[in-house]
Amino acid sequence: MLDGLDDIDWARLGHAYGAADDVPDQLRALGSFDPAVRDEALGELYTTVFHQGGRFEASAYAVPFLLDLLADPATPDPAAVLGLLSALAVGFDEGVLPDGFPVAAHRRAAEGGRELLAAKPPPWTGADESAKEYVEYAYVESLDRSDQARLWAYVELSVYDAVRAAVPLLRTLLKHPDPGVRTGAAYTLAWFPEEAAGSVSALAAAIDATREPGVEVAPGEVATMLVASGLLGAAPDERWLADPRPVVRWAAAIGRARVLGATADQATVEALLSWAANPPDGAVVPPADGVAPPEGAADPSGDAVMAPGPGGWVPFLDGDLGGYAGLALRQLGARHTDRAFDALLDRLPVVSGERSLTVLGAALRIAFPDGPAPNGTPVAALTPRQRRLAEVLGRSTEPWLIDGQEFGNVSMLVGEYGLPGSRVAMLGYLARLP
């Protein structure tokens, strides 16, 4: 395992903090039987080769060794390795949902990036951190914006293609004994539309296997496979809309909306609207081993967040099922826009943090179809939808907060659309109505 790891000149490769010569030890540590050692290594890799969603030159070189670990039956925690691989492939999935990974656009954006990367100097190395020179960043900053975009697009595409090479392995992992690995494999397959034909068949077989007598599979696992199928262009059968498990019905609606779009049946439409407005009670799926969901798996706002655990986790959008439904509403077409907007405004007052950003972003796109309002737009000049959204934000506290504190990202998002960036300012703005 990890053959050839020391044959790579890691010091000449860069990650988020410079030379990547620390990566080999981190990769080896993922095979440790000491959970503390593995956790520390995984945390380091999430801050070096995957930093705040970014990928780097060293990231693509790390992928084959992560795949070695994933394929080795002796690896203690393959689900954790798979989680890192899926993150490396696409970054944060909120950027590509609800439509899926736009690989053709990424390939176009990366044209010319290979040559720019080849011209990059190696990162600074040395023992004296006080003398550290950020030669890589100086090179990147010397490029104009279009070349910077091409360079980073190529880096990210290289990592994506390195993970794509594992699609055959991922299909076999749909039969892995660990439900967390099976769920992670289905989730990761969803991002490779160029491999859709074989992956859809593998997912269909895995889904059918869950219906066999005596087979017990957690609802979150079934839901993940259904959503993955939809993202790859195969609409889940309408029979899943009548499944007794709420999360499976949610997944069927998500997958069908992705494929059928404006031609989606009314049952799919109603399911999405319901989930976007008010996810049902009991939507939290406990882990397959019966362990209670961890504290915080569902907050008082009622957000349907899958409890992390073997087989109980729906990875898409970090388990924010209501938020995903809200994003998917736009796939239903213009004739459902009014009801979609109503559903989002019903949800907005009771969400906070990252989930607030998801719901608010979807509502803003509907309220401002032509883009942001010019700065200084009087409240009386807002359209009825824009005014309704402003009124909800004015009378609601939760959307502005994260962990009880003001959430700057929400303020920035609202401000980008020409509206006041705080609740107090919004109330003052609304008070100017004649």
Buried (B, 14 or more C-beta within 10 A) or exposed (E): EBEEBEEBEBBBBBBBBBBBBBBBEBBBBBBBEEEEBBBBBBEBBBEBBBBEEBBBBBBBBBBBBBBBBBBBEEBBBBBBBBBBBBBBBBBEBBEBBBEBBEBEEBBEBBEBBBEBBEEBEBBBEEEEEEEBEEBBEEBBEEBEEEBBBBBBBBBBBBBBBBBBEBBEEBBEBBEBEBBBBBBBBBBBBBBBBEBBEBBBEBBBEBBEEBEEEEEEBBBBBBBBBBBBBBBBBBBBBEEBBEBEBBBBBBBBBBBBBBBBEEEBEEBBBEBBBBBBBBBBEEBBBBBBEEEEBEEEBBEEBBBBBBBBBBBBBBBBBBBBBBBBBBBBBBBBBEEBBEBBBBBBBBBBBBBBBBBBBBBBBBBBBBBBEEEEBEEEBEBEEBEEBBBBBBBBBBEBEBBBBBEEEEBEEBBEBBBEBBBBBBBEBBBEBBEEEE
